[in-house]
């Protein structure tokens, strides 16, 4: 059974990674929240463990960005807090099973 649980956990993380990779590949202004919602949605669709994994990964990512964004992007602490709050709203939206397309910007290529 250990192999199954390991596979399931890896799959959930891959959902999050796929959304992140697609966001970087698309490089589309205004699409950040869509990809946050989509990654969380996809992982949560795999069941309670998926929602849990998505929450842990999302919270870790926001914590890390709270440190790196001021240094690498020149964002102020207030800008980081505002962006993180909006990211977490999109994360929770997706995890709760709501349609990530709510955040989809006009013109984002259909492949995403």
Secondary structure by P-SEA (a helix, b strand, c coil): caaaaaaaaaaaaaaaaaaaaaaaaaccccaaaaaaaaaaaaaaaacaaaaaaaaaaaaaaaaaaaccccccccccaaaaaaaaaaaaaaaaaaaacccccccccccccccc
